[in-house]
Amino acid sequence: MKRALTEIVKSRPEATTLLGLAAAKLLIHLYTNTFASYGIFRDELYYLACSHRLDLGYVDHPPLSIFILAVSRILFGDSLFALRLFPAVAGALTVLFAGLIVRKLGGGTTAILLTGLGMIVAPIHLAMNTVYSMNAFDILLWTVAAYLLISIIENSRPVLWVTLGIVLGLGLLNKISVAWLGAGLFVALVATPLRAQLRTRWPYVAGFISLVLFLPYVLWNIRHDFAHLEFIHNATTMKYASVSAVDFILGQVSVMHPLGVPLCALGLYFLFFTERGKRFRPLGWIFATVALILILNGHSKPEYLAPAYAMMFAAGGVQLEIFSRLRSLRWIRIAIPALMVIGGSITAPLTLPILPVDTYVRYTQRLGLAIESAESHELSVLHQFYADMFGWENLARTVSEVTAALPPEERARALVVARNYGEAGAIEYYSRKYDLPPVISPHNNYWIWGWERRDEEHSIVIIIGGDAQEHAGQVAEIAQAATIRCRYCIPYENNLPVFVGRGLRNSFEDIWSSAKTFI
């Protein structure tokens, strides 16, 4: 990377363009996080809870992003701006590495501009760099791995293979979908002249390093009855059962932007059908392999392919730059970037929370956009990504009011039971502002953490959601104490009854062992 940066700096137009694009990406998210965010996202509440319970793994994800979050909390706290700082930085670094890939492919200023704008306006990138999750780091690590692979194609120094092994290992420790990248890399090695590397020990060294780095999560799963495999099975067969291969293919248009699709197509053309791109064809094989795996899976969400797009955008940018050198196509240098800026500005509010929510609702209505969910949830005026940013503090405040109404002796023995990790995370996050009891939930890692309280005396349970008849089978006395209401939240979090139950009918072990919800 140092050598590539040196090359960029030597060429002032390329350096100015690339650094300007990376800075623009960073500033977009810093501005949004400071002045325009709707609220904390459901998953962010859960990840914060995970960061207070550091472990070698979690039911639904490996541990790397949680350790990064723990460091972030120590350095900057857990305000919304601080929480979303690292994802913003990851987004800027991804744009930077995409530009470095362009330079490796032989592209200049125009190619860097087209690639960077493609990365910036992609709706899924705006979304993933807006909230804290492992996805921001996943996209970055895939892009770094692509850059390293190109460097290996140019000069297969052992240190590059070692570095690639580290990046792949960290990627697996962040999100196991990096295994798709590994599969694509294997196909690329076999299907291209890069197969000569298989006669050396370095690809195997890289693979060994990546597996060693991933080993802690494997050991965690062994210790927890392969909880992550159970989670994946349940998510595929239940939560994402309605997502088809056709949905995945068509979804690429909205996920990567309508202008991103032709850019990617040109990237495939450059890699597979031009003499200049032939040398870098392994990138094309990686993309094609990953896409095929996701299509054959049958229930892949469209955004699963997002980490593989940076290298395609870079290749497409180089091909467009080649076209722009023709006298009849010089207009590309101005028209296409201008079209990207205009098109990106139109679609940005759909995944970047920059508009006041009422304005956003009117905006989508004028565009005639349907509100959809990839998880088969009922929605109201906001799509799921935005709806999950509303209602959490009101939920915590309502539960606090129910708690305050209890007699002091019952308040000391109260325990909140939440249906999902968003509700449980909200109770924990806002406990510093409101007087709230400890919370348990059967959802994902909260189910494992729930066992920590099995020996405590909590004869009073405050239950969020459900109905009285359902809860009467578990407690001797049940009564509704309040109703949680929110205007813009996802409908299943609105009009939630809050019950107070007294006296468990069964032991905690009997109740909890059958309550597990890994999905």
C-alpha positions, -999 to 999 in steps of 0.1 A, spaced: 0 0 0 29 24 8 42 20 -28 7 26 -43 2 57 -22 36 69 -33 26 65 -69 -7 83 -63 11 113 -46 35 116 -75 6 121 -98 -12 152 -85 -45 150 -104 -50 114 -94 -40 121 -58 -63 151 -55 -92 132 -70 -88 101 -49 -82 119 -16 -111 143 -24 -135 115 -30 -125 97 2 -128 130 22 -163 136 6 -174 101 16 -162 107 52 -178 142 54 -211 129 41 -214 105 70 -199 128 96 -225 155 87 -253 129 88 -242 115 121 -240 150 136 -270 168 122 -294 145 105 -296 110 120 -330 97 130 -320 76 160 -301 46 172 -307 15 151 -321 -18 165 -289 -38 158 -267 -11 172 -284 -15 206 -276 -52 204 -240 -47 194 -235 -23 223 -248 -49 246 -223 -74 231 -195 -50 235 -202 -50 273 -198 -88 272 -167 -95 252 -164 -131 241 -148 -152 213 -181 -153 195 -218 -146 194 -248 -165 181 -252 -143 150 -217 -130 143 -180 -135 149 -163 -112 175 -141 -87 156 -166 -59 151 -176 -61 187 -140 -57 199 -136 -27 176 -168 -13 191 -155 -18 226 -124 1 217 -145 28 201 -166 31 233 -135 34 254 -120 62 232 -152 81 222 -181 69 243 -214 56 230 -232 87 217 -247 83 182 -219 102 166 -192 82 184 -210 49 176 -210 57 139 -176 72 136 -157 40 127 -182 29 100 -178 64 84 -140 60 85 -143 25 70 -164 39 42 -137 65 34 -110 39 34 -130 17 11 -132 45 -14 -95 50 -10 -86 14 -17 -110 12 -46 -90 41 -61 -58 23 -55 -72 -7 -74 -80 16 -103 -43 27 -104 -32 -10 -103 -55 -16 -133 -38 12 -151 -66 38 -147 -62 75 -143 -81 105 -130 -113 98 -149 -114 61 -138 -108 71 -102 -136 97 -104 -161 72 -119 -151 45 -94 -152 67 -64 -186 82 -73 -200 47 -79 -189 37 -45 -203 68 -28 -237 68 -44 -244 31 -40 -274 29 -16 -261 -1 2 -228 16 9 -245 47 22 -266 25 45 -238 3 58 -215 32 65 -243 50 84 -249 25 112 -225 5 132 -223 -32 122 -198 -56 109 -209 -48 73 -188 -16 70 -157 -35 79 -167 -64 57 -169 -42 26 -135 -26 35 -117 -60 40 -130 -74 7 -117 -43 -11 -83 -45 6 -81 -82 -3 -88 -74 -39 -60 -48 -38 -36 -73 -24 -46 -99 -50 -38 -75 -78 -4 -67 -61 2 -105 -61 -6 -107 -98 20 -79 -104 47 -93 -80 39 -124 -59 61 -115 -30 57 -138 0 48 -108 22 18 -101 1 4 -136 5 10 -134 43 -8 -100 44 -37 -115 23 -40 -143 48 -42 -119 76 -69 -98 58 -89 -129 50 -86 -142 86 -97 -109 100 -125 -109 75 -137 -143 87 -134 -131 123 -156 -102 113 -182 -120 91 -181 -156 79 -194 -146 44 -157 -139 37 -157 -177 30 -175 -168 -3 -145 -146 -11 -122 -175 -3 -142 -197 -27 -139 -171 -54 -102 -168 -48 -97 -205 -52 -116 -206 -85 -96 -176 -96 -63 -194 -88 -74 -225 -107 -90 -208 -137 -62 -183 -146 -24 -184 -150 -23 -174 -113 -25 -212 -108 13 -213 -110 12 -199 -74 -3 -232 -63 31 -248 -69 45 -225 -42 38 -227 -5 25 -192 -1 -12 -196 -10 -13 -224 16 4 -202 41 -22 -176 35 -50 -201 40 -34 -214 71 -30 -179 86 -67 -171 78 -79 -203 95 -58 -198 126 -72 -163 130 -107 -177 125 -101 -205 150 -114 -187 181 -149 -185 166 -148 -221 156 -139 -230 192 -167 -208 205 -192 -226 183 -180 -260 195 -185 -248 231 -220 -235 223 -233 -264 202 -226 -247 169 -250 -219 177 -241 -199 146 -250 -228 123 -284 -231 140 -288 -193 135 -280 -195 98 -304 -224 93 -332 -206 110 -326 -173 92 -325 -190 58 -356 -212 63 -377 -186 82 -366 -149 81 -354 -149 45 -376 -177 32 -395 -153 10 -364 -139 -7 -358 -157 -41 -330 -159 -65 -349 -136 -88 -353 -111 -59 -315 -113 -54 -307 -106 -91 -332 -78 -95 -323 -64 -62 -288 -55 -74 -303 -25 -93 -316 -9 -61 -287 -21 -38 -259 -8 -60 -278 20 -78 -292 18 -114 -260 35 -125 -238 10 -107 -251 -19 -128 -237 -8 -161 -205 2 -144 -202 -33 -130 -211 -48 -164 -183 -28 -180 -160 -41 -153 -168 -77 -163 -163 -68 -200 -129 -52 -192 -117 -83 -172 -131 -110 -195 -130 -96 -230 -102 -71 -233 -65 -78 -237 -56 -51 -212 -79 -66 -185 -69 -102 -192 -40 -101 -167 -65 -91 -139 -91 -117 -148 -90 -133 -113 -111 -104 -101 -138 -113 -125 -137 -149 -115 -141 -140 -79 -171 -118 -86 -187 -144 -108 -181 -172 -83 -195 -153 -54 -226 -142 -74 -232 -178 -85 -230 -191 -49 -255 -165 -37 -279 -172 -66 -277 -210 -60 -284 -204 -23 -319 -194 -33 -325 -171 -3 -297 -146 -4 -304 -110 3 -293 -86 -26 -269 -68 -3 -248 -99 2 -230 -92 -30 -221 -56 -20 -186 -63 -8 -176 -76 -42 -186 -45 -61 -155 -23 -54 -133 -43 -78 -160 -44 -105 -165 -6 -102 -128 -1 -105 -125 -22 -136 -156 -6 -151 -142 29 -144 -110 19 -163 -130 7 -192 -151 39 -193 -119 59 -192 -106 39 -222 -138 47 -241 -135 84 -232 -102 86 -250 -121 83 -283 -129 117 -297 -166 108 -301 -169 97 -265 -150 125 -247 -183 137 -233 -181 107 -209 -156 124 -188 -181 151 -178 -215 136 -185 -212 103 -166 -198 118 -134 -225 145 -135 -252 119 -140 -238 99 -111 -239 130 -88 -275 138 -99 -287 103 -97 -269 97 -64 -285 128 -49 -320 116 -59 -315 82 -43 -294 92 -13 -323 100 11 -335 64 7 -306 50 27 -290 81 42 -312 97 69 -306 133 58 -343 145 54 -367 153 82 -388 121 85 -420 138 74 -402 152 44 -388 118 36 -422 102 37 -435 128 12 -404 124 -9 -408 86 -13 -445 91 -20 -438 115 -49 -412 90 -62 -439 63 -61 -417 40 -41 -431 9 -24 -421 2 12 -406 -33 14 -389 -55 39 -365 -84 32 -376 -101 64 -414 -104 56 -423 -78 83 -454 -55 80 -443 -19 74 -460 14 76 -446 47 61 -409 39 66 -389 10 52 -374 -13 78 -339 3 79 -354 36 90 -383 22 110 -358 4 132 -343 37 142 -375 48 160 -393 41 193 -365 27 215 -363 55 241 -400 56 244 -401 18 250 -375 22 278 -393 52 293 -426 33 294 -411 3 310 -394 26 335 -428 41 344 -442 7 349 -413 -2 372 -417 31 392 -453 22 399 -444 -10 416 -441 -12 454 -404 -8 465 -401 -44 476 -413 -56 442 -392 -31 423 -361 -47 439 -371 -81 426 -382 -70 391 -368 -84 358 -377 -72 323 -385 -99 297 -381 -86 261 -390 -105 230 -360 -95 209 -325 -81 211 -337 -46 200 -360 -43 230 -335 -58 254 -307 -36 241 -329 -5 245 -336 -13 281 -299 -17 287 -288 14 267 -313 38 283 -309 24 319 -284 52 325 -312 77 318 -342 59 333 -346 37 364 -348 2 348 -345 -34 361 -321 -59 345 -334 -74 313 -334 -109 296 -345 -120 262 -346 -154 244 -333 -138 212 -298 -148 199 -270 -141 224 -294 -127 250 -306 -162 254 -271 -173 264 -268 -143 287 -301 -151 303 -287 -181 320 -265 -158 340 -296 -148 360 -309 -183 366 -299 -183 403 -311 -148 411 -344 -141 428 -367 -122 404 -403 -131 413 -416 -100 395 -414 -100 357 -422 -70 335 -430 -86 301 -429 -66 268 -454 -77 242 -475 -109 238 -509 -113 254 -522 -121 288 -535 -155 280 -501 -166 266 -482 -153 297 -507 -169 321 -492 -203 315 -459 -191 329 -469 -168 358 -495 -172 385 -507 -136 382 -506 -114 351 -519 -78 345 -514 -52 318 -498 -21 331 -491 1 301 -490 2 263 -459 13 243 -467 35 213 -445 50 187 -453 69 155 -426 58 130 -413 25 144 -418 -8 127 -455 -19 133 -447 -49 154 -430 -26 180 -461 -3 181 -490 -6 205 -471 -31 226 -487 -41 259 -465 -42 290 -475 -68 316 -465 -73 352 -464 -109 362 -460 -124 397 -449 -159 406 -433 -182 381 -453 -214 376 -422 -233 364 -385 -232 371 -364 -208 352 -345 -237 336 -377 -252 322 -389 -219 309 -356 -208 294 -345 -240 278 -376 -240 256 -376 -202 249 -344 -201 227 -349 -180 196 -318 -180 173 -329 -161 142 
